[in-house]
Amino acid sequence: MRRRHRITGLLGAIALTAATLTAAGPAYAGTPAADPPPAEFGTDWHDPLTAAPPVTRPATRSCRVTLAEAQFRDFTPYRGAYTPPTGCGADGWAKVVLRLDGKVEGRQYDRLGHLSLGGVEVLRTSTPQPSPDGITWSVEKDVTRYRDTLTRPQSVEMLIGNVVDDTYTGVIDVKVTLTFYAADGRTKAPDTPDRVLPLTSPAVTTPRNTERLLAEVYATGSGGGCEEYWYMTTPEAAPYSCKAADGPHREVRVSVDGQLAGIAAPFPTVWTGGWSNPFLWYVTPGPRAFDVQPVRYDLTPFAALLNDGRPHRIEVSVAGVPAGQSGWSTPTNLLLWQDEAREVVTGALTRHEQSDPTGHSRWTPAAPGGQHRLDTEGGHRLTVAGHLNTSHGRVATTVTRTVRGSSVHRWTDGENQDALTATWTDEESVTHGPSTTRTDRTYTMDGETTLGAGDRLRTVLSLGDRADTVTLRGGRTVDSSRFDDRYTGDATYTANVPRDQRHAVATTTARYRWYGSGAPGGCYDRTVATAQGTLTADRLRC
């Protein structure tokens, strides 16, 4: 993925391509020895890792299956076959963990990768950029929710699109495995969807006894062009290299038979060559760069409409993208729970209300020698409700979601200075029967890239990914969690020279905090810090 931008042009177009995933680097080992870091980057650096916790595993018997083992040199996908294991139960597994182990050396952009089973996308990830001496990395993901897909033999397809030539020499070598953990008397199998359907075309026929329906969309702005940096695009009138007629406000939408069914704020992923400075990301990637989490929507209010046995259109779009412009990928899975005691579950969609969607940018031209400024505000609110007549009574579901975005983009003529300060919020409330779950998500970005004297390019950047979730029943809190994934980095190097003359320096800090439900022991707080590619701190506070 490449940014058509003056600064990245000066760098020789430093580029990138790229549910819950965890980038697994080395296990926590405490603070490393206090050797001073080198004065600048060399030809090797620490293997990539994140501060996120590894996927927890039950202490039950396990079985491992290899899904894919391939070297990616071009855009030829790996194709294979999956057969379920026989030694850990037929389908009632306590947990299933996917693990990708990768290695690459030489010179290479970061690349986007995906893995599907029977058309169901189970992994979307991106790769780190290698050192000349080579790196290894790993990514873990809990894929237990795909139990329905995993119980049957499936075709396997994986692709990490790559280019290898005399300049870009890095061959991406990966192995992907699944480890199944058996359920037993003390470790029960979790509640998982009865059916998982890939949205391979808009026309979908769901089982007529569906009583719960979720959609997950692996939405990524990627693949080259300006939508990779959608949050920095400007209207046509503004003198900036990345254009979008209505500015940078984006919204990922799901519709059912043409009626809006779900809205969400896309996550502003920064891949491992992003902001014109790969030295920020060699060891500690930004939030979700190795962890492309799907956007989730509760579509249960529409289940009664879909349960009539006829095909219906379920479509995904990204609002704000200029007409006819590519750059977004939105693979989608439908997760369905069925009422085993009913052949047909009836009901109705009873409420559909939305505010007028907004997305407005105001450009202030630069004074002589000053900065241009683009102020953007956008927002939308949607409420849908319905009920289903199930074998255990009438169950009503109400979903309300509000998305907002606010950003200030500043740049100079020629874009030798380029800065963005932005906040996006995505607030969701789902009432299902007697329970209400509220999730408040906040994404932040604050950074500046400057090309100064002697072609020294400096990027200072902070990123944030936060979510607070609480579940209420009868007005009382029965469950809650909070996670906060933060990254800060400051990197400088000389542009337009061979790699060994860049004299690059960089400091980065990644801190991942997770409290409450799901967190290991109820509390997880880890900080990882680097300087010039060496690990300077690794602290676990919980």
C-alpha positions in Angstrom: 0.0 0.0 0.0 1.5 3.3 -1.0 0.8 6.9 0.0 0.8 9.2 -3.1 2.3 11.9 -1.0 5.3 14.3 -1.3 7.0 13.0 1.8 6.7 9.3 0.9 7.8 10.2 -2.7 10.9 11.7 -1.1 11.4 8.4 0.7 11.1 6.3 -2.4 7.4 5.6 -1.6 7.9 3.9 1.8 4.8 1.9 2.0 2.5 -0.7 3.5 -0.1 -3.2 3.0 -1.7 -4.9 5.5 -12.0 -11.9 15.9 -9.8 -10.9 18.4 -6.1 -11.3 17.6 -3.0 -11.1 19.8 0.4 -10.5 18.3 2.4 -12.9 20.3 6.2 -12.0 20.4 8.3 -13.5 23.1 6.6 -14.3 26.3 7.0 -11.7 29.1 10.4 -12.1 30.6 10.7 -9.0 32.9 12.8 -5.9 32.4 15.9 -6.7 30.2 19.4 -6.0 31.3 20.2 -2.3 31.4 22.7 -2.3 28.5 22.6 1.1 26.8 20.9 1.1 23.4 23.1 1.7 20.3 23.5 5.3 19.1 21.4 4.5 15.9 19.7 1.6 14.1 22.0 -1.1 12.7 21.3 -4.0 10.4 19.3 -6.0 13.0 16.8 -5.3 15.7 14.6 -7.0 18.2 11.9 -9.3 16.8 8.5 -7.6 16.7 6.2 -7.9 19.7 3.2 -6.2 21.3 2.3 -5.5 24.8 -1.0 -7.4 24.5 -1.5 -10.6 26.5 -1.2 -14.0 24.8 -4.4 -16.0 24.3 -5.2 -18.0 27.5 -5.5 -21.7 27.2 -7.3 -24.3 29.4 -5.4 -27.1 31.0 -7.1 -29.9 29.0 -5.8 -32.2 26.4 -5.0 -30.6 23.1 -4.7 -31.5 19.4 -2.8 -29.5 16.7 -3.6 -29.2 13.0 -1.4 -27.4 10.4 -3.6 -25.1 8.3 -1.0 -23.6 6.0 2.7 -23.6 5.4 3.9 -21.4 2.6 6.4 -18.9 1.2 4.8 -15.8 -0.3 6.8 -14.2 -3.2 4.0 -12.8 -5.3 0.2 -12.7 -5.4 -0.4 -16.5 -5.8 -2.6 -17.7 -2.9 -1.8 -20.8 -0.9 -4.6 -23.4 -1.3 -5.0 -26.5 0.8 -7.4 -28.6 2.8 -8.4 -28.8 6.5 -9.6 -31.9 8.3 -10.9 -31.6 11.9 -8.9 -33.4 14.6 -10.2 -36.6 16.1 -8.5 -36.7 19.5 -10.1 -33.7 21.3 -13.8 -34.1 20.9 -15.9 -33.8 17.7 -17.0 -30.2 18.1 -17.5 -29.2 21.7 -14.1 -27.7 22.2 -13.3 -25.5 25.2 -11.1 -23.3 23.0 -9.5 -23.2 19.6 -6.4 -21.0 19.1 -4.9 -20.1 15.7 -1.2 -19.2 15.6 0.8 -17.7 12.7 4.6 -18.0 12.9 6.4 -15.9 10.3 9.9 -15.0 9.3 11.4 -12.7 6.7 14.8 -11.0 6.0 16.3 -8.5 3.6 14.2 -5.6 2.3 10.4 -5.7 2.0 7.3 -3.6 2.5 4.7 -4.7 5.0 1.9 -6.7 3.4 -1.7 -7.5 4.0 -2.7 -11.1 4.6 -5.9 -13.1 5.1 -6.8 -16.7 5.7 -10.2 -18.3 5.1 -11.8 -21.7 5.7 -14.6 -22.7 3.4 -14.9 -19.0 2.5 -15.1 -17.9 6.1 -12.4 -15.4 6.9 -10.8 -16.4 10.2 -7.7 -14.2 10.1 -6.7 -10.8 8.7 -3.3 -9.5 9.5 -0.4 -7.5 8.2 3.4 -8.2 8.3 6.3 -6.3 9.9 9.1 -4.9 7.8 12.3 -7.0 8.1 15.8 -6.2 9.0 18.7 -7.2 6.6 19.6 -9.9 9.1 16.0 -11.2 9.4 13.2 -11.2 11.9 10.6 -13.7 13.3 7.2 -12.9 14.7 4.0 -14.6 15.7 0.3 -13.8 15.9 -2.3 -15.6 18.0 -6.1 -15.5 17.8 -9.0 -17.1 19.6 -11.1 -18.6 16.9 -13.5 -20.7 19.1 -16.5 -18.8 17.7 -15.9 -20.4 14.3 -16.7 -23.9 15.7 -19.4 -24.5 13.1 -16.8 -24.1 10.3 -14.2 -26.1 12.1 -16.3 -29.2 12.7 -16.2 -30.1 8.9 -13.5 -30.6 6.3 -12.9 -27.3 4.5 -10.9 -25.7 1.8 -8.1 -23.4 2.9 -7.0 -20.3 1.2 -4.3 -17.9 2.4 -2.7 -14.9 0.7 -0.1 -12.5 1.7 0.4 -10.5 -1.5 4.1 -9.8 -2.0 6.6 -8.6 -4.6 10.1 -10.0 -4.7 12.7 -8.6 -7.1 16.3 -7.3 -7.1 15.4 -4.5 -4.7 12.7 -6.0 -2.5 14.2 -9.3 -1.5 12.1 -10.4 1.5 10.3 -13.7 1.0 7.5 -14.0 3.6 7.7 -17.5 5.2 4.7 -18.5 7.4 3.2 -21.5 9.1 -0.3 -21.4 10.5 -1.7 -23.9 13.0 -4.9 -24.6 15.0 -4.7 -26.0 18.5 -7.9 -27.5 19.9 -8.5 -27.8 23.6 -11.0 -30.4 24.7 -13.9 -29.6 27.0 -14.2 -31.7 30.2 -16.3 -31.8 33.4 -14.7 -28.6 34.8 -13.9 -26.8 31.5 -17.1 -26.4 29.5 -17.4 -25.5 25.8 -18.5 -21.9 25.4 -21.7 -20.7 23.7 -20.8 -20.3 20.0 -22.8 -19.6 16.8 -24.7 -22.6 15.4 -24.0 -21.4 11.9 -21.2 -19.2 10.4 -22.0 -18.0 6.9 -19.5 -16.0 4.7 -21.1 -13.1 2.9 -19.8 -14.1 -0.5 -22.6 -12.3 -2.3 -25.3 -9.9 -1.2 -28.0 -12.6 -1.5 -28.3 -14.6 1.7 -30.9 -17.1 2.9 -30.7 -17.7 6.6 -32.1 -20.6 8.7 -35.8 -19.9 9.5 -35.3 -20.5 13.2 -32.6 -17.9 13.7 -33.0 -16.2 17.1 -29.8 -14.2 17.2 -27.8 -12.7 14.3 -24.4 -10.9 14.3 -22.3 -9.7 11.5 -18.6 -9.2 11.6 -16.8 -7.0 9.0 -13.0 -7.1 8.6 -13.0 -3.5 7.3 -9.6 -2.1 6.3 -8.6 0.9 4.2 -5.7 -0.6 2.4 -4.3 -1.8 -0.9 -2.6 1.4 -2.0 -4.0 4.9 -2.8 -5.3 7.5 -0.5 -8.0 5.4 1.3 -5.1 3.8 3.2 -4.8 7.2 4.8 -8.5 8.1 4.7 -8.2 10.1 7.9 -5.9 12.6 6.1 -7.8 13.1 2.9 -9.0 16.6 1.9 -11.8 18.0 -0.3 -10.9 18.8 -3.9 -10.4 22.6 -3.2 -7.6 22.1 -0.7 -4.0 21.8 -2.0 -3.2 18.3 -0.7 -2.0 15.2 -2.4 -4.8 12.8 -1.1 -8.3 13.9 -2.1 -11.8 12.8 -1.2 -14.7 14.9 -2.3 -16.4 15.0 1.1 -13.2 15.0 3.2 -12.0 12.3 5.7 -15.2 11.3 7.6 -15.8 7.6 7.1 -18.5 5.2 8.4 -18.9 1.4 7.8 -22.5 0.5 7.2 -24.5 -2.7 6.9 -27.9 -2.7 5.2 -30.7 -5.4 4.9 -32.8 -5.2 1.8 -31.6 -1.6 1.3 -32.6 -0.5 4.8 -29.8 0.7 7.1 -29.2 -2.0 9.7 -25.9 -1.0 11.4 -23.3 1.7 11.6 -19.8 1.8 13.0 -16.6 4.0 13.1 -13.7 2.3 11.2 -10.6 1.9 13.2 -7.8 4.2 11.9 -5.1 1.5 11.5 -1.5 2.7 11.0 0.4 -0.1 9.3 4.1 -0.8 9.9 5.4 1.6 7.3 2.9 4.3 8.2 3.3 8.1 8.6 6.3 7.9 6.3 8.5 6.4 9.0 9.0 2.6 9.3 11.5 3.1 12.1 8.5 3.7 14.4 7.2 0.2 13.9 10.2 -2.2 13.5 9.7 -3.6 17.1 6.4 -2.3 18.4 3.6 -2.0 15.9 0.7 0.3 16.4 -2.6 -1.0 17.8 -4.3 -3.6 15.6 -1.5 -3.5 12.9 -1.0 -7.2 13.6 -4.6 -7.4 15.0 -7.2 -6.6 12.3 -10.3 -7.0 14.5 -13.7 -7.1 12.8 -16.3 -4.5 13.3 -19.3 -6.3 14.9 -23.0 -5.5 14.5 -26.0 -7.0 16.2 -28.6 -7.6 13.5 -31.0 -9.6 15.7 -33.9 -7.0 15.2 -33.9 -8.0 11.5 -34.0 -11.8 12.2 -37.8 -12.0 11.8 -37.6 -10.4 8.3 -34.8 -12.8 7.3 -36.6 -15.9 8.7 -39.2 -16.1 5.8 -37.1 -18.6 3.9 -36.4 -16.3 0.9 -33.1 -14.7 -0.1 -32.4 -11.2 1.2 -29.7 -8.7 0.4 -27.2 -8.0 3.2 -24.7 -5.4 2.0 -21.7 -3.6 3.4 -20.5 -0.2 2.3 -18.1 2.6 3.5 -19.7 6.0 3.5 -17.5 8.9 2.6 -15.4 7.1 0.0 -15.6 9.0 -3.4 -17.8 7.3 -5.9 -15.9 4.7 -8.0 -12.8 4.9 -5.8 -11.3 1.6 -4.5 -9.2 1.1 -1.4 -11.5 -0.6 1.1 -11.8 -4.3 1.9 -14.9 -5.5 3.8 -15.0 -9.3 4.0 -18.0 -10.3 6.2 -19.2 -13.3 8.2 -22.7 -13.8 9.6 -22.9 -15.5 13.0 -26.3 -17.2 13.7 -27.8 -18.9 16.7 -30.8 -21.1 16.1 -33.8 -22.1 18.3 -33.6 -25.9 18.2 -37.2 -26.2 19.5 -38.7 -24.2 16.6 -38.7 -24.8 12.9 -39.7 -21.2 12.3 -39.1 -18.2 14.6 -41.5 -15.4 13.8 -41.5 -11.8 15.0 -41.2 -8.2 13.7 -39.0 -5.3 13.2 -40.7 -2.7 15.4 -38.5 0.4 15.3 -36.1 2.0 12.9 -34.9 5.6 13.6 -31.8 7.4 12.5 -30.4 10.9 12.6 -29.3 12.7 9.5 -25.8 11.6 8.9 -23.2 14.4 8.9 -19.7 14.7 7.6 -18.5 18.3 7.1 -15.0 19.6 6.4 -13.9 23.3 6.5 -10.6 24.3 4.8 -8.7 27.4 6.0 -6.0 28.4 3.5 -2.5 29.0 4.7 -1.2 32.5 5.3 2.2 33.1 3.5 4.7 30.7 5.1 2.0 29.2 7.3 -0.1 26.0 7.5 -3.3 25.0 5.8 -6.0 23.7 8.2 -8.9 21.3 7.6 -11.4 20.9 10.4 -13.7 17.9 10.1 -16.8 16.9 12.1 -19.1 14.0 11.5 -21.7 11.8 13.2 -24.6 9.5 12.9 -27.1 7.8 15.3 -29.2 4.7 14.5 -31.7 2.8 16.7 -33.4 -0.4 15.6 -35.6 -2.7 17.6 -37.6 -5.9 17.0 -39.0 -9.0 18.8 -38.9 -12.7 18.2 -41.4 -15.4 19.3 -39.0 -18.1 20.5 -39.6 -21.4 22.2 -38.6 -19.7 25.5 -41.0 -16.7 25.1 -41.0 -13.4 23.3 -37.6 -11.8 23.3 -37.1 -8.1 22.3 -33.9 -6.7 21.1 -33.0 -3.0 20.8 -29.7 -1.7 19.3 -28.6 1.9 19.5 -25.3 3.1 18.0 -23.8 6.5 17.8 -20.6 7.3 15.9 -18.8 10.6 15.9 -15.5 11.9 14.5 -13.5 15.1 15.0 -10.2 16.0 13.4 -7.8 18.9 12.7 -5.4 18.4 9.8 -2.6 21.0 9.3 0.0 21.0 6.6 2.3 23.3 4.7 2.6 23.9 0.9 4.7 21.0 -0.4 3.6 19.0 2.7 7.1 19.1 4.4 5.1 19.5 7.6 2.0 17.3 7.9 0.0 16.9 11.2 -3.2 15.4 12.4 -5.1 15.4 15.7 -8.2 13.3 15.7 -10.7 11.5 17.9 -13.4 9.0 16.9 -16.1 7.5 19.2 -18.4 4.6 18.7 -21.0 4.1 21.4 -23.2 1.0 21.3 -26.1 -0.2 23.5 -27.7 -3.6 23.0 -30.7 -4.6 25.1 -31.6 -8.3 24.6 -34.4 -9.5 26.9 -33.6 -8.5 30.4 -29.9 -7.6 29.8 -28.3 -4.4 28.4 -24.7 -4.3 27.2 -23.1 -0.9 26.6 -19.8 -0.5 24.9 -18.0 2.9 24.5 -15.1 2.9 22.0 -12.6 5.7 21.6 -9.9 5.9 18.9 -7.3 8.7 19.0 -4.4 9.8 16.7 -2.1 12.8 17.3 1.0 13.1 15.2 3.3 15.2 12.9 5.8 14.4 10.2 8.4 17.1 9.3 11.0 17.0 6.6 13.7 19.4 7.8 17.3 20.5 7.1 19.6 17.9 5.6 16.6 15.9 4.6 16.1 14.8 8.2 12.6 13.3 8.5 11.1 13.2 11.9 7.7 11.7 12.9 6.2 12.1 16.4 3.0 10.1 16.9 0.7 8.8 19.6 -2.2 6.4 19.0 -5.0 5.1 21.3 -7.5 2.3 21.2 -9.9 2.1 24.2 -13.2 0.3 25.0 -15.3 0.3 28.1 -18.0 -2.4 28.4 -20.7 -2.9 31.0 -23.6 -5.4 31.2 -26.6 -4.6 33.3 -29.5 -6.8 34.4 -32.3 -5.4 36.4 -30.4 -2.2 36.6 -27.4 -3.9 38.3 -24.0 -4.3 36.9 -23.3 -8.0 36.3 -20.2 -7.7 34.1 -17.7 -5.1 33.1 -14.3 -4.6 31.4 -12.0 -1.9 30.2 -9.1 -2.1 27.9 -6.7 0.7 26.8 -4.0 0.1 24.1 -1.6 3.1 23.7 1.4 3.7 21.5 3.8 6.6 21.4 6.8 7.0 19.1 9.4 9.5 18.0 11.7 8.5 15.0 14.1 10.5 12.8 16.3 9.5 9.8 17.9 11.0 6.7 15.7 10.6 3.6 16.9 10.0 0.0 20.1 8.1 0.9 21.0 4.4 1.0 19.8 2.5 4.1 23.3 2.4 5.7 23.5 6.3 5.6 20.1 7.0 7.2 21.5 7.4 10.8 18.1 6.5 12.1 17.0 6.9 15.8 13.7 6.0 17.4 12.1 5.6 20.8 8.7 3.9 21.2 6.5 2.9 24.1 3.5 0.5 23.9 1.2 0.0 27.0 -1.7 -2.4 27.1 -4.1 -2.3 30.0 -7.1 -4.6 30.5 -9.2 -4.8 33.6 -12.3 -6.8 34.5 -14.0 -9.5 32.6 -11.8 -11.6 30.4 -8.5 -10.1 31.6 -6.0 -12.6 33.0 -6.6 -12.6 36.7 -8.9 -9.6 36.2 -6.0 -7.3 35.7 -3.3 -7.0 33.0 -1.0 -4.0 32.5 2.2 -4.4 30.4 4.5 -1.7 29.0 7.1 -2.4 26.3 9.7 0.3 25.4 12.4 0.4 22.7 15.3 2.6 21.5 17.0 2.1 18.2 15.4 -1.3 17.8 16.5 -2.7 21.2 14.1 -3.6 24.0 14.8 -1.1 26.9 11.9 -2.0 29.1 9.3 -4.8 29.5 7.2 -4.3 32.7 4.2 -6.2 33.9 2.3 -4.4 36.7 -0.5 -6.9 37.4 
